[in-house]
Amino acid sequence: MSDQRIRIGSVVLILLISIWALIRTSEPMEAKTARIQFPNGVVVTAGVAQTQAERSLGLSGHAPLLENEGLLFLFEKDLIPSFWMKDMLFPIDIIWIAGDRVEGFAQQAQPETPPTTYYKSKSPVNRVLEVSAGFVADNQVKVGDQLDIELPSK
C-alpha cells in the first residue's frame, strides 16, 4: 500500500509541475512585450497591460518577476492612476512615466489583501512600470531619467 501511495504522490507532483510550467510559459508576458532601456543601460522586458481588464488584473496572482522583467501599463491619456497590491504574491517597485521620462516611483510596495495602501503618482502620467522590489535602488533610477521605450507593434 505504501508503494502505491508513493507512486500516486509522484504522479500528482509531476502533474502539478507540468501545470505550473504550462501556466508560466503561457502568461501574457510572452504575448506582447515592450522593451524599456534605462540610462545605465539596463533593459527591462515588460508585458503590456493596455486594456481595462489587463490593467485591473495587473500582476495579481502572478509568479514573482524574473530579473529585469516587468509589466508596463499604458493609458490613452495622461492621468494620475491609483495602484494597489491586492492578491499580489511579491513586493514591487512602481515607476511612474510620462512619455519617456520618469516622473516618480514607489519602492518596496508590499502585498496586501485586502488592500489598505494605494499608490499614486504626484503628476499625470501615461505609463506605469511595475518591476521587482529593489529595482529602483539597484539601478539608481531618478526622477527625470529619460527612458528608451519600444512598444510592441499592434
C-alpha positions, 0 to 999 in steps of 0.5 A, spaced: 500 500 500 505 504 501 508 503 494 502 505 491 501 511 495 508 513 493 507 512 486 500 516 486 504 522 490 509 522 484 504 522 479 500 528 482 507 532 483 509 531 476 502 533 474 502 539 478 509 541 475 507 540 468 501 545 470 505 550 473 510 550 467 504 550 462 501 556 466 508 560 466 510 559 459 503 561 457 502 568 461 501 574 457 508 576 458 510 572 452 504 575 448 506 582 447 512 585 450 515 592 450 522 593 451 524 599 456 532 601 456 534 605 462 540 610 462 545 605 465 543 601 460 539 596 463 533 593 459 527 591 462 522 586 458 515 588 460 508 585 458 503 590 456 497 591 460 493 596 455 486 594 456 481 595 462 481 588 464 489 587 463 490 593 467 485 591 473 488 584 473 495 587 473 500 582 476 495 579 481 496 572 482 502 572 478 509 568 479 514 573 482 518 577 476 524 574 473 530 579 473 529 585 469 522 583 467 516 587 468 509 589 466 508 596 463 501 599 463 499 604 458 493 609 458 490 613 452 491 619 456 495 622 461 492 621 468 494 620 475 492 612 476 491 609 483 495 602 484 494 597 489 497 590 491 491 586 492 492 578 491 499 580 489 504 574 491 511 579 491 513 586 493 514 591 487 517 597 485 512 602 481 515 607 476 511 612 474 512 615 466 510 620 462 512 619 455 519 617 456 521 620 462 520 618 469 516 622 473 516 618 480 516 611 483 514 607 489 519 602 492 518 596 496 510 596 495 508 590 499 502 585 498 496 586 501 489 583 501 485 586 502 488 592 500 489 598 505 495 602 501 494 605 494 499 608 490 499 614 486 503 618 482 504 626 484 503 628 476 499 625 470 502 620 467 501 615 461 505 609 463 506 605 469 512 600 470 511 595 475 518 591 476 521 587 482 522 590 489 529 593 489 529 595 482 529 602 483 535 602 488 539 597 484 539 601 478 539 608 481 533 610 477 531 618 478 526 622 477 527 625 470 531 619 467 529 619 460 527 612 458 528 608 451 521 605 450 519 600 444 512 598 444 510 592 441 507 593 434 499 592 434 
